[in-house]
Structures are given as structure tokens and as C-alpha cells.
Amino acid sequence: QVQLVESGGGLVQAGGSLRLSCAASLRPFSMYAMGWFRQAPGKNRDLIAAISRSGDNTYYRDSVKGRFTIFRDNAKSTVYLEMNSLNSEDTAVYYCAGESSMWPTIPEKFTNWGQGTQVTVSS
């Protein structure tokens, strides 16, 4: 059974930072592009960052460019999302997901999901 387990969410003040982690049982992990999505109450779940199998290619949604960094450690089967300069609009449930097709990726390709971790930014 495929499992993706997110961690690192929590409550942070505006301007602060958090690092999310996602440990995946996808095998081999290096054959999966990985992504981070988020869903705020009443809104769609959006892809905000993605990384290719090797880590050489990344994608960022405009709203997080320059503030968030996605990276991965294939030896640990883990993908990370470093989030800086957080603001109230970043409050959401964050999900990691994986998909096994070639880069570039699109949101619809992601079929393996974690359970999500809540990030709340207080102003």
C-alpha cells in the first residue's frame, strides 16, 4: 500500500518559516515526480510546487515563487517544502503527491496522495 506521510505543519506568525516533509513509500522513489498542493477552506486544491525525478527541474506557482523551495532526497524517499515569508494567504492544508510520468508534470497526473498537514499563519 502506497503511503505518503506529511509532517512539519503548524501555527506560525506572519513572516515566519516552516519546512514540510513528506516521506513516501513510492518505489522506486526516484522514478516519481513529486508535488506539493494546498487547499484553503472553500477553495480548490492547487499545485504550488513540483520537482522532477532527479530534482533538476522544478515548478512553482506564481504566488509562492521566491518564497518556497521544493527539494528532495531520493536516498531518504522524502520531499520537502521550505516555506519562508509566510502570510495569511498561505493558510491551508498542504498535501504531497507523486506521479510517475515524465517531466513536465501537470496537476492531473498526480494519483498518489498524502493525508495532508495543516499550516496556519497568524497575522
C-alpha positions as CSV (number, residue, x, y, z in Angstrom):
1,Q,0.0,0.0,0.0
2,V,1.4,3.3,-1.1
3,Q,1.8,5.8,1.7
4,L,2.8,9.4,1.7
5,V,3.1,11.0,5.2
6,E,3.4,14.7,5.5
7,S,4.8,16.4,8.6
8,G,6.0,19.8,9.7
9,G,2.8,21.8,9.6
10,G,1.6,24.0,12.4
11,L,0.9,27.5,13.5
12,V,3.4,30.3,12.6
13,Q,3.3,34.0,12.7
14,A,3.3,36.1,9.5
15,G,6.8,36.5,8.2
16,G,7.9,33.2,9.7
17,S,9.1,30.0,8.1
18,L,8.2,26.3,8.1
19,R,9.6,23.2,6.5
20,L,7.3,20.5,5.4
21,S,8.4,17.0,4.9
22,C,6.8,14.1,3.0
23,A,8.1,10.6,3.5
24,A,6.9,8.4,0.6
25,S,6.7,4.6,0.2
26,L,6.6,5.0,-3.6
27,R,9.2,2.6,-5.1
28,P,11.4,3.4,-6.6
29,F,11.1,6.9,-5.3
30,S,13.5,8.3,-7.8
31,M,11.0,7.4,-10.6
32,Y,8.3,9.7,-9.3
33,A,7.9,13.4,-9.8
34,M,6.7,14.9,-6.6
35,G,4.5,17.8,-5.9
36,W,3.1,19.9,-3.1
37,F,-0.6,21.0,-3.3
38,R,-2.6,23.1,-0.9
39,Q,-6.2,23.7,-0.2
40,A,-7.7,26.6,1.7
41,P,-11.3,26.4,3.0
42,G,-13.7,26.9,0.2
43,K,-11.1,26.8,-2.5
44,N,-9.7,24.4,-4.9
45,R,-6.7,22.2,-4.2
46,D,-3.8,23.8,-6.2
47,L,-0.4,22.6,-7.2
48,I,2.1,25.0,-5.7
49,A,5.4,23.3,-6.3
50,A,6.7,20.3,-8.1
51,I,10.0,18.6,-8.7
52,S,11.2,16.2,-11.3
53,R,12.5,12.7,-10.5
54,S,16.1,13.8,-10.3
55,G,15.4,17.1,-8.8
56,D,16.9,19.0,-11.8
57,N,13.6,20.6,-12.7
58,T,11.1,22.5,-10.5
59,Y,7.8,24.3,-10.9
60,Y,6.4,27.0,-8.6
61,R,3.0,28.6,-8.7
62,D,3.4,32.4,-9.0
63,S,2.0,33.1,-5.6
64,V,4.9,31.2,-3.9
65,K,7.8,31.9,-6.2
66,G,10.8,33.3,-4.4
67,R,9.4,32.3,-1.0
68,F,9.0,28.5,-1.2
69,T,11.6,25.9,-2.2
70,I,10.9,22.3,-3.1
71,F,13.7,19.8,-2.9
72,R,14.1,16.1,-2.5
73,D,16.4,13.4,-1.0
74,N,15.9,10.3,-3.1
75,A,18.1,8.3,-0.7
76,K,15.5,9.0,2.1
77,S,12.4,8.9,-0.2
78,T,11.5,12.3,1.1
79,V,10.4,15.5,-0.5
80,Y,10.5,18.8,1.3
81,L,8.9,22.2,1.0
82,E,10.8,25.1,2.6
83,M,8.4,28.0,3.2
84,N,9.6,31.5,4.0
85,S,7.9,34.9,4.4
86,L,4.6,33.2,5.2
87,N,1.5,35.3,5.1
88,S,-2.2,34.6,5.9
89,E,-2.9,33.6,2.4
90,D,-0.6,30.6,2.8
91,T,-3.0,29.2,5.4
92,A,-4.2,25.9,4.1
93,V,-3.9,22.1,4.3
94,Y,-0.8,21.1,2.4
95,Y,-0.6,17.8,0.6
96,C,2.2,16.0,-1.1
97,A,1.7,13.8,-4.1
98,G,3.6,11.7,-6.6
99,E,3.3,10.7,-10.2
100,S,5.4,8.5,-12.4
101,S,5.2,10.1,-15.8
102,M,7.9,12.1,-17.5
103,W,8.5,15.8,-16.7
104,P,6.9,18.3,-17.2
105,T,4.1,17.4,-14.9
106,I,0.6,18.7,-14.6
107,P,-1.8,18.5,-11.6
108,E,-4.0,15.9,-13.2
109,K,-1.1,13.4,-13.3
110,F,-0.8,13.1,-9.6
111,T,-2.6,10.0,-8.3
112,N,-0.8,9.1,-5.1
113,W,-1.6,11.4,-2.2
114,G,-0.8,12.0,1.5
115,Q,-3.3,12.9,4.2
116,G,-2.3,16.5,4.4
117,T,-0.8,18.7,7.1
118,Q,-2.4,22.0,8.3
119,V,-0.4,25.2,8.0
120,T,-1.9,28.2,9.8
121,V,-0.3,31.6,9.5
122,S,-1.4,34.2,12.1
123,S,-1.2,37.9,11.3
